[in-house]
């Protein structure tokens, strides 16, 4: 299937269902481009052809030929094909065909608040306990089901190839849970728990490898502090003249580290971003800061080991 979205500046797709979504969006843009290339010249032509100077007396009979009806019919058919052939099947799959117990999905509770993503993992019992309405949220100690639950702030850990079900809710205002690289977007509405599901098909290491590029460290210190590379990660070790490691491999490049690198004479770094959780709904004054990170582990063992770190 031709995927026009490869030329449309879409974020790198890291999910199983992303390809048909990208294909549909690509064909929608093809249709809109075709309409633009036809209708824009036609509109300019009609402005010139039927100008008042050439035809001062209005013609009330209108167009008598059928060709415009044929064109309009073709546009309707193309839109119907996009809806029936692409949009409806994709929507049905994403919204109805949730993974079964045999597929061993990873189920996560995501509770949003101003301005954080609270990711709740069930413990060994596989059941979620109640959470409090405090900021930040906590597991209700009176609920025995939540005794082994784990809350991770602003980080969502997943397993490559394992279906993931995220049950989304909000404890204050409407937020929008957006995973651009997973082609997922769903509003989080207070009082509702809305499930979404997807299958990550690219680990964080693979994602960083594909997205890595050489970044130039700006010489203007104020600019470095004003526009920091929030989610960029060093892809190799960088040391100063005395051999001290300034930025280690896989370390986040904060403005402080960028300052130290620049002072050490290092003006370019090989870096890559992480997959991001973003809020696509204006949810308050701190909306810009509501950003999280997706970490996709290569194996279940890596995932389990990381989750254990949050327990102890």
MARGU-912809 format. One record per residue (C-alpha): residue number from 1; x, y, z; residue in three letters; chain. Coordinates in pm, whole numbers, plus 50000, padded with zeros to 5 digits. Example, Ala and Ser with C-alpha at 12.3 -4.5 7.8 and 13.67 -1.06 7.14 Angstrom:
<nodes>
{k=1; u=51230; v=49550; w=50780; r=ALA; c=A}
{k=2; u=51367; v=49894; w=50714; r=SER; c=A}
</nodes>
This chain:
<nodes>
{k=1; u=50000; v=50000; w=50000; r=UNK; c=A}
{k=2; u=50136; v=50340; w=49899; r=UNK; c=A}
{k=3; u=50206; v=50548; w=50210; r=UNK; c=A}
{k=4; u=50216; v=50916; w=50120; r=UNK; c=A}
{k=5; u=50270; v=51007; w=50487; r=UNK; c=A}
{k=6; u=50637; v=50914; w=50450; r=UNK; c=A}
{k=7; u=50670; v=51248; w=50271; r=UNK; c=A}
{k=8; u=50441; v=51443; w=50503; r=UNK; c=A}
{k=9; u=50663; v=51500; w=50805; r=UNK; c=A}
{k=10; u=50482; v=51254; w=51031; r=UNK; c=A}
{k=11; u=50656; v=51143; w=51354; r=UNK; c=A}
{k=12; u=50833; v=50809; w=51336; r=UNK; c=A}
{k=13; u=50576; v=50531; w=51371; r=UNK; c=A}
{k=14; u=50653; v=50282; w=51649; r=UNK; c=A}
{k=15; u=50318; v=50099; w=51673; r=UNK; c=A}
{k=16; u=50150; v=49805; w=51503; r=UNK; c=A}
{k=17; u=49841; v=49999; w=51392; r=UNK; c=A}
{k=18; u=50027; v=50312; w=51280; r=UNK; c=A}
{k=19; u=50082; v=50207; w=50917; r=UNK; c=A}
{k=20; u=49713; v=50200; w=50810; r=UNK; c=A}
{k=21; u=49647; v=50527; w=50993; r=UNK; c=A}
{k=22; u=49938; v=50691; w=50814; r=UNK; c=A}
{k=23; u=49821; v=50548; w=50481; r=UNK; c=A}
{k=24; u=49472; v=50688; w=50534; r=UNK; c=A}
{k=25; u=49606; v=51030; w=50628; r=UNK; c=A}
{k=26; u=49832; v=51022; w=50325; r=UNK; c=A}
{k=27; u=49545; v=50950; w=50086; r=UNK; c=A}
{k=28; u=49334; v=51223; w=50249; r=UNK; c=A}
{k=29; u=49613; v=51469; w=50175; r=UNK; c=A}
{k=30; u=49638; v=51338; w=49818; r=UNK; c=A}
{k=31; u=49267; v=51405; w=49769; r=UNK; c=A}
{k=32; u=49294; v=51753; w=49922; r=UNK; c=A}
{k=33; u=49595; v=51830; w=49700; r=UNK; c=A}
{k=34; u=49407; v=51716; w=49391; r=UNK; c=A}
{k=35; u=49108; v=51931; w=49483; r=UNK; c=A}
{k=36; u=49333; v=52230; w=49547; r=UNK; c=A}
{k=37; u=49519; v=52189; w=49217; r=UNK; c=A}
{k=38; u=49185; v=52173; w=49032; r=UNK; c=A}
{k=39; u=48962; v=52415; w=49219; r=UNK; c=A}
{k=40; u=49213; v=52697; w=49274; r=UNK; c=A}
{k=41; u=49285; v=52748; w=48900; r=UNK; c=A}
{k=42; u=48915; v=52696; w=48822; r=UNK; c=A}
{k=43; u=48820; v=52963; w=49077; r=UNK; c=A}
{k=44; u=49069; v=53210; w=48929; r=UNK; c=A}
{k=45; u=48940; v=53128; w=48580; r=UNK; c=A}
{k=46; u=48579; v=53199; w=48679; r=UNK; c=A}
{k=47; u=48678; v=53530; w=48836; r=UNK; c=A}
{k=48; u=48833; v=53630; w=48505; r=UNK; c=A}
{k=49; u=48585; v=53467; w=48268; r=UNK; c=A}
{k=50; u=48272; v=53611; w=48429; r=UNK; c=A}
{k=51; u=48404; v=53952; w=48528; r=UNK; c=A}
{k=52; u=48154; v=54236; w=48516; r=UNK; c=A}
{k=53; u=48349; v=54432; w=48256; r=UNK; c=A}
{k=54; u=48311; v=54158; w=47995; r=UNK; c=A}
{k=55; u=47957; v=54055; w=48089; r=UNK; c=A}
{k=56; u=47780; v=54346; w=48264; r=UNK; c=A}
{k=57; u=47439; v=54178; w=48241; r=UNK; c=A}
{k=58; u=47398; v=53878; w=48473; r=UNK; c=A}
{k=59; u=47313; v=53539; w=48325; r=UNK; c=A}
{k=60; u=47051; v=53367; w=48540; r=UNK; c=A}
{k=61; u=47045; v=53038; w=48347; r=UNK; c=A}
{k=62; u=47371; v=52909; w=48498; r=UNK; c=A}
{k=63; u=47584; v=52621; w=48371; r=UNK; c=A}
{k=64; u=47400; v=52381; w=48142; r=UNK; c=A}
{k=65; u=47667; v=52115; w=48097; r=UNK; c=A}
{k=66; u=47694; v=51807; w=48324; r=UNK; c=A}
{k=67; u=48070; v=51795; w=48369; r=UNK; c=A}
{k=68; u=48065; v=51974; w=48707; r=UNK; c=A}
{k=69; u=47821; v=51712; w=48837; r=UNK; c=A}
{k=70; u=48056; v=51436; w=48724; r=UNK; c=A}
{k=71; u=48346; v=51599; w=48906; r=UNK; c=A}
{k=72; u=48143; v=51642; w=49222; r=UNK; c=A}
{k=73; u=48032; v=51278; w=49198; r=UNK; c=A}
{k=74; u=48394; v=51166; w=49167; r=UNK; c=A}
{k=75; u=48484; v=51361; w=49481; r=UNK; c=A}
{k=76; u=48195; v=51199; w=49670; r=UNK; c=A}
{k=77; u=48308; v=50852; w=49555; r=UNK; c=A}
{k=78; u=48669; v=50922; w=49663; r=UNK; c=A}
{k=79; u=48555; v=51039; w=50006; r=UNK; c=A}
{k=80; u=48331; v=50734; w=50042; r=UNK; c=A}
{k=81; u=48625; v=50506; w=49959; r=UNK; c=A}
{k=82; u=48836; v=50677; w=50225; r=UNK; c=A}
{k=83; u=48562; v=50637; w=50484; r=UNK; c=A}
{k=84; u=48447; v=50282; w=50403; r=UNK; c=A}
{k=85; u=48780; v=50142; w=50288; r=UNK; c=A}
{k=86; u=49009; v=50304; w=50546; r=UNK; c=A}
{k=87; u=48852; v=50502; w=50829; r=UNK; c=A}
{k=88; u=48571; v=50266; w=50935; r=UNK; c=A}
{k=89; u=48785; v=49947; w=50947; r=UNK; c=A}
{k=90; u=49067; v=50124; w=51133; r=UNK; c=A}
{k=91; u=48822; v=50275; w=51384; r=UNK; c=A}
{k=92; u=48650; v=49940; w=51436; r=UNK; c=A}
{k=93; u=48981; v=49766; w=51502; r=UNK; c=A}
{k=94; u=49112; v=50027; w=51743; r=UNK; c=A}
{k=95; u=48786; v=50076; w=51934; r=UNK; c=A}
{k=96; u=48637; v=49724; w=51933; r=UNK; c=A}
{k=97; u=48907; v=49459; w=51887; r=UNK; c=A}
{k=98; u=49076; v=49486; w=52225; r=UNK; c=A}
{k=99; u=49337; v=49220; w=52303; r=UNK; c=A}
{k=100; u=49206; v=48909; w=52476; r=UNK; c=A}
{k=101; u=49340; v=48746; w=52792; r=UNK; c=A}
{k=102; u=49521; v=48488; w=52574; r=UNK; c=A}
{k=103; u=49732; v=48770; w=52433; r=UNK; c=A}
{k=104; u=49847; v=48866; w=52784; r=UNK; c=A}
{k=105; u=49798; v=49243; w=52751; r=UNK; c=A}
{k=106; u=49972; v=49484; w=52983; r=UNK; c=A}
{k=107; u=49696; v=49683; w=53155; r=UNK; c=A}
{k=108; u=49778; v=50027; w=53293; r=UNK; c=A}
{k=109; u=49572; v=50290; w=53472; r=UNK; c=A}
{k=110; u=49659; v=50642; w=53364; r=UNK; c=A}
{k=111; u=49530; v=50918; w=53592; r=UNK; c=A}
{k=112; u=49591; v=51269; w=53465; r=UNK; c=A}
{k=113; u=49610; v=51584; w=53671; r=UNK; c=A}
{k=114; u=49737; v=51938; w=53635; r=UNK; c=A}
{k=115; u=50010; v=51893; w=53523; r=UNK; c=A}
{k=116; u=50131; v=51534; w=53540; r=UNK; c=A}
{k=117; u=50076; v=51183; w=53406; r=UNK; c=A}
{k=118; u=50028; v=50929; w=53686; r=UNK; c=A}
{k=119; u=50092; v=50579; w=53551; r=UNK; c=A}
{k=120; u=49959; v=50305; w=53780; r=UNK; c=A}
{k=121; u=50072; v=49943; w=53742; r=UNK; c=A}
{k=122; u=49895; v=49658; w=53924; r=UNK; c=A}
{k=123; u=50102; v=49442; w=54153; r=UNK; c=A}
{k=124; u=50125; v=49064; w=54160; r=UNK; c=A}
{k=125; u=49751; v=49026; w=54215; r=UNK; c=A}
{k=126; u=49677; v=49195; w=53883; r=UNK; c=A}
{k=127; u=49413; v=49419; w=54044; r=UNK; c=A}
{k=128; u=49410; v=49795; w=54084; r=UNK; c=A}
{k=129; u=49330; v=49956; w=54416; r=UNK; c=A}
{k=130; u=49161; v=50286; w=54475; r=UNK; c=A}
{k=131; u=49362; v=50605; w=54450; r=UNK; c=A}
{k=132; u=49328; v=50924; w=54653; r=UNK; c=A}
{k=133; u=49232; v=51266; w=54519; r=UNK; c=A}
{k=134; u=49547; v=51425; w=54654; r=UNK; c=A}
{k=135; u=49815; v=51589; w=54443; r=UNK; c=A}
{k=136; u=50014; v=51387; w=54367; r=UNK; c=A}
{k=137; u=49779; v=51090; w=54378; r=UNK; c=A}
{k=138; u=49848; v=50800; w=54612; r=UNK; c=A}
{k=139; u=49717; v=50449; w=54660; r=UNK; c=A}
{k=140; u=49433; v=50441; w=54915; r=UNK; c=A}
{k=141; u=49578; v=50247; w=55212; r=UNK; c=A}
{k=142; u=49231; v=50122; w=55310; r=UNK; c=A}
{k=143; u=49199; v=49920; w=54988; r=UNK; c=A}
{k=144; u=49391; v=49589; w=55012; r=UNK; c=A}
{k=145; u=49384; v=49548; w=54632; r=UNK; c=A}
{k=146; u=49619; v=49844; w=54596; r=UNK; c=A}
{k=147; u=49878; v=49735; w=54851; r=UNK; c=A}
{k=148; u=50115; v=49618; w=54577; r=UNK; c=A}
{k=149; u=50027; v=49878; w=54313; r=UNK; c=A}
{k=150; u=50300; v=50099; w=54172; r=UNK; c=A}
{k=151; u=50266; v=50465; w=54067; r=UNK; c=A}
{k=152; u=50521; v=50611; w=53827; r=UNK; c=A}
{k=153; u=50504; v=50982; w=53751; r=UNK; c=A}
{k=154; u=50551; v=51099; w=53390; r=UNK; c=A}
{k=155; u=50702; v=50772; w=53268; r=UNK; c=A}
{k=156; u=50522; v=50488; w=53096; r=UNK; c=A}
{k=157; u=50715; v=50162; w=53072; r=UNK; c=A}
{k=158; u=50604; v=49913; w=52805; r=UNK; c=A}
{k=159; u=50725; v=49589; w=52647; r=UNK; c=A}
{k=160; u=50804; v=49563; w=52277; r=UNK; c=A}
{k=161; u=50546; v=49347; w=52098; r=UNK; c=A}
{k=162; u=50317; v=49312; w=52401; r=UNK; c=A}
{k=163; u=49965; v=49456; w=52360; r=UNK; c=A}
{k=164; u=49904; v=49746; w=52598; r=UNK; c=A}
{k=165; u=49568; v=49861; w=52734; r=UNK; c=A}
{k=166; u=49564; v=50205; w=52895; r=UNK; c=A}
{k=167; u=49258; v=50301; w=53098; r=UNK; c=A}
{k=168; u=49251; v=50680; w=53102; r=UNK; c=A}
{k=169; u=49085; v=50906; w=53358; r=UNK; c=A}
{k=170; u=49129; v=51257; w=53495; r=UNK; c=A}
{k=171; u=49097; v=51389; w=53847; r=UNK; c=A}
{k=172; u=49055; v=51757; w=53764; r=UNK; c=A}
{k=173; u=48999; v=51895; w=53410; r=UNK; c=A}
{k=174; u=48988; v=51758; w=53056; r=UNK; c=A}
{k=175; u=49330; v=51654; w=52929; r=UNK; c=A}
{k=176; u=49422; v=51483; w=52603; r=UNK; c=A}
{k=177; u=49646; v=51177; w=52620; r=UNK; c=A}
{k=178; u=49859; v=51189; w=52304; r=UNK; c=A}
{k=179; u=50132; v=50947; w=52197; r=UNK; c=A}
{k=180; u=50244; v=51076; w=51855; r=UNK; c=A}
{k=181; u=50481; v=50787; w=51789; r=UNK; c=A}
{k=182; u=50213; v=50532; w=51882; r=UNK; c=A}
{k=183; u=49941; v=50708; w=51680; r=UNK; c=A}
{k=184; u=49721; v=50729; w=51992; r=UNK; c=A}
{k=185; u=49514; v=51024; w=52111; r=UNK; c=A}
{k=186; u=49227; v=51017; w=52359; r=UNK; c=A}
{k=187; u=49070; v=51281; w=52582; r=UNK; c=A}
{k=188; u=49087; v=51218; w=52956; r=UNK; c=A}
{k=189; u=48754; v=51328; w=53106; r=UNK; c=A}
{k=190; u=48677; v=51361; w=53478; r=UNK; c=A}
{k=191; u=48432; v=51095; w=53593; r=UNK; c=A}
{k=192; u=48502; v=50859; w=53301; r=UNK; c=A}
{k=193; u=48749; v=50578; w=53249; r=UNK; c=A}
{k=194; u=48820; v=50541; w=52876; r=UNK; c=A}
{k=195; u=49035; v=50250; w=52749; r=UNK; c=A}
{k=196; u=49269; v=50264; w=52451; r=UNK; c=A}
{k=197; u=49505; v=49996; w=52326; r=UNK; c=A}
{k=198; u=49806; v=49962; w=52100; r=UNK; c=A}
{k=199; u=50107; v=49739; w=52040; r=UNK; c=A}
{k=200; u=50453; v=49902; w=52058; r=UNK; c=A}
{k=201; u=50673; v=49754; w=51786; r=UNK; c=A}
{k=202; u=50991; v=49951; w=51841; r=UNK; c=A}
{k=203; u=51202; v=49955; w=52155; r=UNK; c=A}
{k=204; u=51340; v=50279; w=52296; r=UNK; c=A}
{k=205; u=51693; v=50176; w=52191; r=UNK; c=A}
{k=206; u=51577; v=50119; w=51833; r=UNK; c=A}
{k=207; u=51384; v=50445; w=51832; r=UNK; c=A}
{k=208; u=51684; v=50644; w=51952; r=UNK; c=A}
{k=209; u=51906; v=50476; w=51694; r=UNK; c=A}
{k=210; u=51678; v=50582; w=51410; r=UNK; c=A}
{k=211; u=51620; v=50933; w=51542; r=UNK; c=A}
{k=212; u=51975; v=51024; w=51643; r=UNK; c=A}
{k=213; u=52134; v=51332; w=51489; r=UNK; c=A}
{k=214; u=52417; v=51575; w=51555; r=UNK; c=A}
{k=215; u=52299; v=51875; w=51757; r=UNK; c=A}
{k=216; u=52484; v=52205; w=51765; r=UNK; c=A}
{k=217; u=52512; v=52363; w=52109; r=UNK; c=A}
{k=218; u=52413; v=52727; w=52080; r=UNK; c=A}
{k=219; u=52684; v=52974; w=52181; r=UNK; c=A}
{k=220; u=52425; v=53202; w=52339; r=UNK; c=A}
{k=221; u=52385; v=53087; w=52699; r=UNK; c=A}
{k=222; u=52050; v=53262; w=52735; r=UNK; c=A}
{k=223; u=51919; v=53084; w=52428; r=UNK; c=A}
{k=224; u=52038; v=52747; w=52564; r=UNK; c=A}
{k=225; u=51844; v=52810; w=52883; r=UNK; c=A}
{k=226; u=51537; v=52937; w=52705; r=UNK; c=A}
{k=227; u=51511; v=52653; w=52451; r=UNK; c=A}
{k=228; u=51652; v=52341; w=52617; r=UNK; c=A}
{k=229; u=51630; v=52003; w=52437; r=UNK; c=A}
{k=230; u=51387; v=51869; w=52698; r=UNK; c=A}
{k=231; u=51372; v=51509; w=52580; r=UNK; c=A}
{k=232; u=51706; v=51467; w=52407; r=UNK; c=A}
{k=233; u=51947; v=51195; w=52518; r=UNK; c=A}
{k=234; u=52324; v=51172; w=52468; r=UNK; c=A}
{k=235; u=52408; v=50880; w=52240; r=UNK; c=A}
{k=236; u=52770; v=50851; w=52357; r=UNK; c=A}
{k=237; u=52996; v=50960; w=52641; r=UNK; c=A}
{k=238; u=53137; v=51314; w=52635; r=UNK; c=A}
{k=239; u=53435; v=51400; w=52853; r=UNK; c=A}
{k=240; u=53609; v=51723; w=52942; r=UNK; c=A}
{k=241; u=53981; v=51804; w=52899; r=UNK; c=A}
{k=242; u=54060; v=51645; w=53237; r=UNK; c=A}
{k=243; u=53885; v=51320; w=53141; r=UNK; c=A}
{k=244; u=53579; v=51381; w=53358; r=UNK; c=A}
{k=245; u=53258; v=51252; w=53204; r=UNK; c=A}
{k=246; u=53029; v=51551; w=53144; r=UNK; c=A}
{k=247; u=52751; v=51364; w=52969; r=UNK; c=A}
{k=248; u=52723; v=50986; w=52984; r=UNK; c=A}
{k=249; u=52559; v=50772; w=52719; r=UNK; c=A}
{k=250; u=52177; v=50766; w=52761; r=UNK; c=A}
{k=251; u=52187; v=51067; w=52994; r=UNK; c=A}
{k=252; u=51932; v=51346; w=52945; r=UNK; c=A}
{k=253; u=52087; v=51666; w=52810; r=UNK; c=A}
{k=254; u=51977; v=51934; w=53054; r=UNK; c=A}
{k=255; u=52072; v=52299; w=53010; r=UNK; c=A}
{k=256; u=52327; v=52259; w=53290; r=UNK; c=A}
{k=257; u=52498; v=51978; w=53101; r=UNK; c=A}
{k=258; u=52488; v=52178; w=52777; r=UNK; c=A}
{k=259; u=52657; v=52467; w=52957; r=UNK; c=A}
{k=260; u=52931; v=52237; w=53083; r=UNK; c=A}
{k=261; u=52982; v=52082; w=52739; r=UNK; c=A}
{k=262; u=53012; v=52424; w=52578; r=UNK; c=A}
{k=263; u=53258; v=52541; w=52843; r=UNK; c=A}
{k=264; u=53467; v=52230; w=52770; r=UNK; c=A}
{k=265; u=53485; v=52326; w=52402; r=UNK; c=A}
{k=266; u=53229; v=52069; w=52282; r=UNK; c=A}
{k=267; u=52988; v=52241; w=52042; r=UNK; c=A}
{k=268; u=52825; v=51937; w=51882; r=UNK; c=A}
{k=269; u=52671; v=51630; w=52040; r=UNK; c=A}
{k=270; u=52519; v=51315; w=51896; r=UNK; c=A}
{k=271; u=52173; v=51299; w=52053; r=UNK; c=A}
{k=272; u=51830; v=51146; w=52010; r=UNK; c=A}
{k=273; u=51483; v=51214; w=52153; r=UNK; c=A}
{k=274; u=51263; v=50980; w=52351; r=UNK; c=A}
{k=275; u=50906; v=50891; w=52264; r=UNK; c=A}
{k=276; u=50686; v=51146; w=52432; r=UNK; c=A}
{k=277; u=50356; v=51162; w=52617; r=UNK; c=A}
{k=278; u=50201; v=51500; w=52549; r=UNK; c=A}
{k=279; u=49878; v=51676; w=52641; r=UNK; c=A}
{k=280; u=49691; v=51787; w=52328; r=UNK; c=A}
{k=281; u=49429; v=51982; w=52522; r=UNK; c=A}
{k=282; u=49481; v=52328; w=52670; r=UNK; c=A}
{k=283; u=49441; v=52235; w=53037; r=UNK; c=A}
{k=284; u=49570; v=52535; w=53230; r=UNK; c=A}
{k=285; u=49865; v=52765; w=53279; r=UNK; c=A}
{k=286; u=50113; v=52480; w=53315; r=UNK; c=A}
{k=287; u=49989; v=52294; w=53005; r=UNK; c=A}
{k=288; u=50325; v=52338; w=52831; r=UNK; c=A}
{k=289; u=50501; v=52141; w=53106; r=UNK; c=A}
{k=290; u=50270; v=51838; w=53094; r=UNK; c=A}
{k=291; u=50511; v=51606; w=52918; r=UNK; c=A}
{k=292; u=50603; v=51247; w=52989; r=UNK; c=A}
{k=293; u=50826; v=50979; w=52843; r=UNK; c=A}
{k=294; u=50754; v=50636; w=52697; r=UNK; c=A}
{k=295; u=51019; v=50373; w=52763; r=UNK; c=A}
{k=296; u=50971; v=50056; w=52556; r=UNK; c=A}
{k=297; u=51180; v=49765; w=52686; r=UNK; c=A}
{k=298; u=51313; v=49500; w=52454; r=UNK; c=A}
{k=299; u=51208; v=49207; w=52676; r=UNK; c=A}
{k=300; u=50965; v=49131; w=52957; r=UNK; c=A}
{k=301; u=51261; v=49065; w=53188; r=UNK; c=A}
{k=302; u=51392; v=49419; w=53133; r=UNK; c=A}
{k=303; u=51047; v=49558; w=53205; r=UNK; c=A}
{k=304; u=51009; v=49354; w=53525; r=UNK; c=A}
{k=305; u=51352; v=49460; w=53648; r=UNK; c=A}
{k=306; u=51271; v=49828; w=53591; r=UNK; c=A}
{k=307; u=50936; v=49804; w=53771; r=UNK; c=A}
{k=308; u=51109; v=49641; w=54065; r=UNK; c=A}
{k=309; u=51327; v=49950; w=54100; r=UNK; c=A}
{k=310; u=51020; v=50157; w=54180; r=UNK; c=A}
{k=311; u=50919; v=49915; w=54457; r=UNK; c=A}
{k=312; u=51241; v=49942; w=54653; r=UNK; c=A}
</nodes>
